[in-house]
Amino acid sequence: MLSMNLINWSDEWRLLLETIKRQDFEHVLEKSNRQDLLLT
């Protein structure tokens, strides 16, 4: 029973991490795009 909970928890944790990474990546892209606009 406990191991099942651990597996579910790790899956949710990985999902959360993936979401955070994706948001960070999009944020970085937004910033670089804005800088490109400022440069031109």
ZIJO-V893142 format. One line per field, one symbol per residue. phi: phi as a letter, one per 20 degrees, with the letter a starting at -180 (. if undefined). psi: psi as a letter, one per 40 degrees, with the letter a starting at -180 (. if undefined). burial: 1 if it has 16 or more other ideal C-beta (glycine too) atoms within 10 Angstrom, else 0. Layout:
phi=???
psi=???
burial=???
This chain:
phi=.fffffffffffffgffffffffgfffffgfffffffffe
psi=ddddddddddddddddddddddddddddddddddddddd.
burial=0000000000000000000000000000000000000000
